[in-house]
Amino acid sequence: MNLTIENILLVGSLLLFVSIIVGKTSYKFGVPTLLLFLAIGMLAGSDGIGGIHFDNPQIAQFIGIVSLNFILFSGGLDTNWTSVKPILKEGLVLSTLGVLLTALTLGIFVWFVTDFTIYESMLLGSIVSSTDAAAVFSILRSKSLALKSNLRPTLELESGSNDPMAYVLTIAFLTLVINQDQSVASIIPLFFQQMFFGGIAGFAFGRVSKFIINRIKLDFEGLYPVLVIALMFITFSATDFVGGNGFLAIYICAVYIGNQEFIHKKTIFKMFDGLAWLMQIVLFLTLGLLVFPSQIVPYFGIGILISLFLIVVARPVSVFLSLLFFKMRLRRRIYISWVGLRGAVPIVFATYPLLAGIEKANIIFNIVFFISVTSVLIQGTTLSIVAKWLNVALPEKAKPVSETEKLILDLPKSSLQEFEILPDFHVVNKRIVDLNFPKSAFIVMIKRNGNYIRPGGSTVLEAKDILMVLADTQDDFNKVNDCLYKLNNLIKS
């Protein structure tokens, strides 16, 4: 069946509905949800029972880039800087040197076992060199897997920040495959340009985005998430326009914003959490439709060989060499090596050789697809088991709650106190978002002139307001007192 304007919404909505229903029950059987989405796309494709003919790498690449924007941005929003800061160096080394070592190790192996040229082998190694953010974020969070010793933030930081490195290597070696007369040295400036401009732009757009969100006054709360989407795409496209890496920029931008106070934060977090799941489903369905299972069968042998080498040799070697100068227990290094999930990102990157029209593009795409499926199937289904074997998993009662979960669940506090705002207080006519209010306490209601107001970040405090504040400890209430009262005394003095 060919997709037309008349039936694309029907087919798309049915695939989405089936994916959600199947995904709901998939973990009863230990199967990662993302693999189910991919399988549904394959079943609906030309070689499957759906018979939908979809053979357009350009559209698939566009959908992939848009989806990755949402997935990386959502992951960045949920990245707690306090948790990431202690392992920042390890995460950055894994996302740069680790990716490079994986690409080189696997590329050399492919060169030995196939008839690929050295540049074609390195291109294949580069495409699958990064761990997949969609797979890591999805599987770790949907399994509610809590890990010891900052392992989880290490893995999420690596997966969220290593796609730029893999992208640069992919483009660089694709250029060398197309232009055989160029040297490897010619691609080094590209790497530094992409990383430098991507990092600077991400931080700059993060600061600008926070300022815009807090200063612009929109009439409807629902417009604020739309504003953030616009800022996200501006960050990506503007960074790419000036020669930087857009994927790196949006991740850094999201990490910065997610750790700041801004208006309607809860609403924005909720929306991006849902959109990230939607984009993961759309991305895997699209890639499932794009692949032809019958074309993968001839590469089963070489595919399983390369995939096993990547899982057992290339990934562990790159992790152990990258973390050589860091103090870390052996069991942590082994687990980081095992969580080298490949998912949708390598398949999206594999569309670049297809669009470039190089000779072995179809072979590379099919092998990459096979590697991604086996990685999610083998590693994704065993994350919890391996974590228990290595004793790096936290017991159920000790599992921490993420920032997104705190915002979405609205966890109740144990105590309630009231604070009255007197006319001469400095906080009068100030917005809540501008108060630097303690994160350990929540203003749940404001009593004003006998009426009750539900507060938001943009709510302006007025004289004689009575704030009803929830918190756990007296120390939390003392911080609230300092914020509201002592600040006023300092201004007076």
C-alpha positions in Angstrom: 0.0 0.0 0.0 1.3 3.4 -0.9 0.9 6.3 1.5 -1.3 9.1 0.3 -2.6 12.3 1.8 -6.0 10.5 2.3 -4.8 7.6 4.3 -1.6 8.7 6.0 -3.4 10.0 9.1 -5.4 6.8 9.4 -2.4 4.6 9.0 -0.2 6.7 11.2 -2.7 6.9 14.0 -3.4 3.2 13.9 0.4 2.4 14.0 0.8 4.9 16.9 -2.2 3.3 18.8 -0.9 -0.2 18.3 2.6 0.8 19.4 1.3 2.3 22.6 -0.9 -0.7 23.5 1.9 -3.2 22.6 4.5 -1.2 24.5 2.3 -1.2 27.6 2.6 -4.9 27.9 6.0 -5.5 26.4 8.0 -5.4 29.7 6.0 -8.3 31.1 8.1 -10.3 28.6 11.3 -8.4 29.2 11.3 -6.9 25.7 12.4 -3.2 25.3 9.5 -1.0 24.1 11.6 0.6 21.4 12.3 -2.7 19.8 8.5 -3.3 19.7 8.0 0.0 17.9 10.7 -1.0 15.4 9.1 -4.4 14.8 5.7 -2.9 14.2 7.2 -0.6 11.6 8.8 -3.5 9.9 5.6 -5.5 10.0 3.7 -2.6 8.4 6.3 -2.1 5.7 6.7 -3.5 2.2 8.0 -6.9 3.4 5.4 -7.2 6.2 1.7 -7.8 6.4 0.9 -4.0 6.1 2.4 -3.7 2.7 3.2 0.0 3.1 5.8 1.0 0.6 8.2 3.5 2.1 11.6 3.9 0.5 12.6 7.6 1.1 15.8 8.0 3.1 15.5 11.8 2.9 12.1 11.9 4.6 13.4 9.3 7.2 16.4 11.5 7.9 14.3 14.6 8.3 12.0 12.8 10.7 15.0 11.4 12.5 16.6 14.8 13.0 13.4 16.4 14.3 12.8 13.5 16.6 16.3 13.6 18.0 15.8 17.3 18.8 12.9 16.5 21.1 14.6 13.4 22.6 17.9 15.1 23.4 16.1 18.3 24.6 13.9 16.3 26.9 16.8 14.3 28.2 18.7 17.5 28.8 15.8 19.0 30.8 15.8 16.0 33.1 19.6 16.1 33.6 20.2 17.2 37.2 23.4 19.4 37.2 24.0 18.5 40.9 24.2 14.8 40.0 26.2 15.4 36.7 28.8 17.8 38.1 30.8 15.1 40.0 31.1 12.9 37.0 31.4 15.6 34.3 34.9 14.7 33.3 34.2 11.0 33.0 31.1 11.7 30.9 32.8 14.1 28.5 35.8 11.8 28.0 33.4 8.9 27.2 31.4 11.0 24.8 34.5 12.2 22.9 37.5 9.9 23.3 35.3 6.9 23.9 33.4 7.4 20.7 36.6 7.9 18.7 38.2 4.8 20.1 35.0 2.7 19.4 34.9 4.0 15.8 38.6 3.2 15.2 38.6 -0.2 16.9 35.4 -1.4 15.1 36.6 0.2 11.8 39.8 -1.7 11.8 38.0 -4.9 12.6 35.5 -4.3 9.7 38.5 -3.6 7.4 40.0 -7.0 8.2 36.8 -9.1 7.9 35.2 -7.5 4.9 36.1 -6.2 1.4 35.4 -2.6 2.6 38.1 0.0 2.0 39.7 1.5 5.2 37.6 4.7 4.8 34.4 2.7 4.3 35.2 0.6 7.3 35.8 3.7 9.4 32.5 5.2 8.2 30.7 2.1 9.4 32.5 2.3 12.7 31.7 6.0 13.1 28.0 5.5 12.4 27.6 3.0 15.3 30.2 4.6 17.6 27.8 6.5 19.9 25.4 5.1 22.5 21.8 6.0 21.6 20.1 8.7 23.7 16.6 7.5 22.9 17.4 3.9 23.9 19.4 4.8 27.1 16.9 7.4 28.3 13.9 5.2 27.5 15.1 1.9 28.9 16.7 3.2 32.1 13.7 5.3 32.9 11.0 2.9 31.9 12.6 0.2 33.9 13.0 2.6 36.9 16.5 1.2 37.2 18.4 3.0 40.0 22.2 2.6 40.0 24.9 3.2 42.6 27.8 5.7 42.6 26.5 8.2 40.0 26.4 5.5 37.3 23.0 6.6 35.9 24.0 10.3 35.4 27.3 9.1 33.8 25.4 6.9 31.3 22.8 9.6 30.6 25.4 12.3 30.2 27.4 10.1 27.8 24.4 9.1 25.7 23.1 12.7 25.6 26.4 14.3 24.6 28.1 11.7 22.4 25.9 11.9 19.3 27.8 15.1 18.2 31.1 13.3 18.1 29.6 10.4 16.1 27.9 12.8 13.7 31.2 14.6 13.1 33.1 11.4 12.5 30.3 10.1 10.2 30.4 13.3 8.0 34.2 13.3 8.0 34.7 9.7 6.9 31.8 10.1 4.4 33.7 13.0 2.9 36.8 10.9 2.7 34.9 8.0 1.0 33.6 10.5 -1.6 36.8 12.4 -2.0 39.6 9.9 -2.0 42.2 12.5 -2.6 41.7 14.2 0.8 43.8 13.3 3.8 42.6 12.5 7.3 44.2 15.7 8.6 41.8 17.7 6.5 38.9 16.6 8.7 40.4 17.7 12.1 39.4 21.4 11.8 35.8 20.3 11.2 35.8 18.5 14.5 37.0 21.5 16.5 34.7 23.8 14.6 31.6 21.7 15.3 32.4 21.1 19.0 33.5 24.7 19.8 30.6 26.5 18.1 28.1 23.8 19.3 29.2 24.2 23.0 29.3 28.0 22.9 25.9 28.3 21.1 24.2 25.8 23.5 25.2 27.8 26.6 24.4 31.1 25.0 21.0 30.0 23.7 20.3 28.5 27.1 20.8 31.8 28.9 18.8 33.7 26.2 16.0 31.1 26.3 15.6 31.5 30.1 15.5 35.3 29.8 12.8 35.1 27.0 10.7 32.6 28.9 10.7 34.6 32.1 10.3 38.0 30.5 7.8 37.5 27.8 4.2 37.7 28.9 1.9 35.4 27.1 -1.9 35.3 27.6 -2.2 31.6 27.7 -0.2 29.1 29.7 -0.4 26.6 26.9 1.7 28.9 24.7 4.8 28.6 26.9 5.6 25.0 25.8 5.2 26.1 22.2 7.6 29.0 22.9 10.2 26.5 24.2 9.8 24.3 21.1 10.5 27.4 18.9 13.6 28.2 21.0 14.7 24.6 20.7 14.6 24.5 16.9 16.2 28.0 16.7 19.1 26.7 18.8 19.6 23.7 16.6 19.2 25.4 13.2 21.1 28.6 14.1 24.0 26.5 15.5 24.1 24.4 12.4 24.0 27.5 10.2 27.2 28.9 11.7 29.0 25.6 11.4 28.5 24.2 14.9 27.0 21.0 16.0 23.2 21.4 16.6 22.8 18.2 18.6 25.4 19.3 21.1 23.9 22.8 21.3 20.3 21.7 22.1 21.5 19.3 24.7 23.6 21.9 26.5 20.8 24.4 26.1 18.3 22.0 27.7 20.6 21.1 30.6 21.1 24.8 31.4 17.3 25.6 31.2 16.3 22.5 33.2 18.4 23.5 36.1 17.1 27.1 36.3 13.8 28.5 37.6 11.4 29.6 35.0 7.7 30.2 34.4 5.4 27.2 34.0 8.3 24.8 34.5 6.0 21.9 35.5 3.8 22.4 32.4 6.8 22.5 30.1 8.4 19.4 31.7 5.2 17.4 31.3 4.8 18.3 27.7 8.3 17.4 26.7 8.2 14.1 28.6 5.1 13.2 26.4 6.6 14.6 23.2 9.9 12.6 23.8 7.9 9.4 23.9 5.9 10.4 20.9 9.1 11.1 18.9 10.7 7.9 20.0 7.6 6.0 18.7 7.5 8.0 15.4 11.3 7.6 14.9 11.4 3.8 15.4 8.2 3.3 13.4 9.6 5.3 10.5 13.0 3.5 10.5 11.1 0.2 10.7 9.1 1.1 7.6 12.3 2.2 5.8 14.1 -1.1 6.2 13.4 -4.2 4.0 13.9 -7.3 6.2 14.5 -9.4 3.1 17.6 -7.3 2.3 19.0 -7.8 5.8 19.0 -11.7 5.6 22.1 -11.9 3.4 24.1 -9.9 5.9 23.1 -11.9 8.9 26.5 -13.6 9.3 28.7 -10.6 9.0 26.2 -8.5 10.9 26.2 -10.8 14.0 30.0 -11.0 13.8 30.4 -7.2 13.8 27.7 -6.7 16.4 29.3 -9.2 18.8 32.7 -7.6 18.3 31.3 -4.2 19.1 29.5 -5.4 22.3 32.3 -7.7 23.6 35.5 -6.0 22.4 35.2 -2.5 20.8 32.9 -0.9 23.5 34.8 -2.4 26.5 38.2 -1.4 25.1 37.1 2.2 24.5 35.5 2.5 27.9 38.5 1.1 29.8 41.0 3.2 27.9 38.9 6.3 28.2 38.5 5.9 32.0 42.1 4.7 32.5 43.1 7.8 34.6 39.9 8.0 36.7 39.4 6.3 40.0 36.5 3.9 39.4 35.7 0.4 40.5 36.1 -2.4 38.0 32.4 -3.4 38.3 31.4 0.2 37.3 33.6 0.1 34.2 32.2 -3.2 33.2 28.6 -2.0 33.6 29.3 1.2 31.6 30.8 -1.1 28.9 27.6 -3.2 28.8 25.3 -0.2 28.5 26.6 0.6 25.1 23.1 0.6 23.5 22.8 1.3 19.8 19.4 2.3 18.7 17.8 4.8 16.3 20.7 7.3 16.0 23.0 5.0 14.1 20.2 4.1 11.7 19.5 7.8 11.2 23.2 8.4 10.5 23.2 5.5 8.1 20.9 7.4 5.9 23.7 9.9 5.1 25.6 7.4 2.9 22.3 6.5 1.2 21.7 10.1 0.3 25.3 10.6 -0.8 24.9 7.6 -3.2 28.2 5.8 -2.3 28.7 2.3 -3.7 28.2 0.3 -0.4 25.5 2.5 1.1 22.8 -0.2 1.2 25.2 -2.7 2.7 26.2 -0.3 5.4 22.6 0.6 6.2 21.5 -3.0 6.5 24.5 -3.9 8.7 23.9 -0.9 10.9 20.2 -1.7 11.3 21.2 -5.3 12.3 23.7 -4.0 14.8 21.1 -1.6 16.4 18.5 -4.4 16.7 20.8 -6.9 18.2 22.3 -4.3 20.6 18.8 -3.3 22.0 17.8 -7.0 22.1 20.9 -8.3 23.8 21.9 -5.4 26.0 18.6 -3.7 26.5 16.9 -6.8 27.9 19.7 -7.5 30.3 20.4 -4.1 31.9 18.7 -5.0 35.2 20.1 -8.5 35.4 23.7 -7.4 34.7 23.3 -4.5 37.3 22.3 -7.1 39.9 25.1 -9.5 38.9 27.7 -6.7 39.3 26.0 -5.3 42.5 25.6 -1.8 41.1 21.8 -1.6 41.4 20.2 0.2 44.3 17.4 -1.6 46.3 13.9 -0.6 45.4 13.3 1.5 48.5 16.5 3.5 47.9 15.6 4.6 44.3 15.9 8.4 43.8 13.3 10.4 42.1 14.3 12.4 39.0 13.5 16.1 38.6 10.9 15.4 36.0 9.2 12.9 38.2 9.1 15.4 41.1 7.5 18.0 38.9 5.0 15.6 37.3 4.0 13.7 40.4 3.7 16.8 42.7 5.0 14.8 45.6 3.4 16.1 48.9 5.4 17.4 51.8 4.8 16.6 55.4 4.3 20.0 56.9 2.4 23.2 56.0 3.1 26.7 57.3 1.8 30.2 56.4 3.9 33.3 55.7 2.4 36.7 55.5 3.8 39.4 53.1 3.8 42.8 54.9 3.5 46.0 52.8 7.2 47.1 53.4 8.7 43.7 52.3 11.1 43.8 49.4 9.3 40.8 47.8 6.1 42.9 47.2 5.5 43.3 43.4 8.0 40.6 42.7 7.3 37.4 40.7 7.8 34.1 42.4 10.3 33.0 39.7 12.5 36.0 40.6 12.6 35.2 44.4 15.3 32.5 44.3 12.7 30.5 46.4 14.1 27.3 48.0 13.7 24.2 45.8 12.9 22.1 48.9 9.6 24.0 49.6 6.5 24.7 47.5 4.0 27.5 47.5 0.8 25.6 47.1 -1.7 28.4 47.6 -1.9 32.2 48.1 -4.7 33.7 50.2 -5.4 37.2 48.9 -8.3 39.4 50.0 -10.3 36.3 51.2 -9.7 34.5 47.9 -7.4 31.6 47.2 -5.0 31.8 44.2 -3.1 28.9 42.7 0.5 30.3 42.2 2.7 30.0 39.2 6.2 31.2 38.4 4.7 34.4 36.9 2.5 35.2 39.9 3.3 38.6 41.4 3.2 38.8 45.2 1.2 41.6 46.7 1.1 43.2 50.2 -0.9 41.2 52.8 -0.7 38.0 50.7 -0.6 34.9 52.9 1.6 32.2 51.4 0.8 28.5 52.2 4.1 26.7 52.0 4.7 22.9 52.0 8.0 21.5 53.1 9.5 18.5 54.9 11.7 19.9 57.7 12.0 23.1 59.8 15.2 23.8 58.0 13.3 24.1 54.8 10.9 26.6 56.4 13.9 28.6 57.7 15.1 28.9 54.2 11.7 30.2 53.1 11.9 32.7 56.0 15.3 33.8 54.9 14.2 34.3 51.4 11.1 36.3 52.3 12.2 38.2 55.4 15.9 38.5 55.7 16.3 39.7 52.2 14.0 42.6 53.1 16.1 43.4 56.1 19.3 43.4 54.1 17.8 45.8 51.6 16.7 48.2 54.4 20.2 48.1 56.0 
